[in-house]
Amino acid sequence: MKDFKERIIADILKLVAIKSFTDDREGIIECQTAVCEMATDLGFLCSYHGDVLVIEPRGKDGKPEL
């Protein structure tokens, strides 16, 4: 549990270090990419729909549940 807590803190620090202001397209993409990597490591599926990042839980068959 301690390792997971440290991972959560490290992930939060990584995200808040990214400059992703409303008009900073590159920063927003960098932030979305980091979030997607974190979610994928936790077993979620990521997809992009236009500029929107969608994160879904993976079902037992490996496909999105929602």
N, C-alpha and C positions, 0 to 999 in steps of 0.2 A: 504494500500500500504506500509506503514511504517513497519508493521509486516512482510510482504513478503520480503522487503529489508533486514531486520534483519535476516530472515531465510536464505536468500541467502548468506549473510556474514558468518553466523554460519556454513553453509554447506561447504563453501570454506575453512574456517579455519579447519574444521574437516578433510577435504581431504588432505590439505597440511601438516597436522600433522602426517599423516600415512607415515611411511618409506617404500616406494615401488620402490626401485631401480631396475634396469633391472634384476639383478641376485637374487633378494630377492623374491622368489616365494610366501612365506607366506604374505609378505607385499602387493604384487600385488593382491592376493586373497582378503585380507582385504579391499583394496581400491575398488576393483570391487564390493564387497559385499555392501560397504557403498554407492557407486554410484547407485547400483540397488535399495537399500532401498529408497534413495532419489527420484529416478525416479518413483518407485512404488507409493510413497506418492503423487506424482504429477499426477498420473493416467496413467502412461506408463506401458507397458509390458516389462519384462526382460526375456531373455533366454541366455543360454550359448551354444556355438558351439565350442567344444574343449576348448581352452584357451581364446576364444573371447567372450566378453559380448556384446550382441545385445540389444538395447533399441528401442522399437517401439511405436508409438502413438496408443492408443486404439481407435478402430472404434466405431460407435454407437451400434453395436451388441456385443461389448465387445471383439472382435477379433482384431488382428493387422490390421492396414490400409495398410501397405506396403507389 
